[in-house]
Amino acid sequence: MTARREAPEAPDVDQLARSMLRLYGAHDDHDDHNGGGSLTRSSSKPPDFATDPDRAAAVREATQRDRERYLTSGLASVDCRFCHVAVMVKKLGPEHTAVQWTTEASQRCAYFTEIRQSGGESARARSCPKLADSIKHAVAEGCLEEASSAPSPGDG
């Protein structure tokens, strides 16, 4: 004879809600982020600085710098030794390599061209083995760091 396990009883939702209110408070102040006044704009839309063109220009410039840093931080140009396309590469570790292909490079890559000519989809290829060899060669030659020392492109 085996003992029958009974399912635990579900907690009372009202009791759970009351205990959460006691613990964390009512939180009915979540819309008040400007020190006591009411919000004048949606919190999901950034300000447009229409009344301050200098500030708008500074924000646009800073945004462009952030975008460029985020997209290019630590990338180095590597030429494929087989088909001579140039791609941007960042080694993040021994087994992790980030490669940014341009449209021209992906169209000129001999390996990807071979895939397309055989009816395949080059975008589904994991990588180009000839380029992988070129990246290894660039690391061996000291042209590319084995693990990038560039700072993270995050917030700063």
Secondary structure, DSSP 4 states (H G I P E B T S, - for coil): --PPPPPPPPPPHHHHHHHHHHHH---TTTT--SSSS--SS-TTS----TT-HHHHHHHHHHHHHHHHHHHHTT-EEEE-TTT--EEEEEEEETTEEEEE--HHHHHH-HHHHHHHHTT--GGG-S--HHHHHHHHHHHHTTSS-SS--SPPSS--
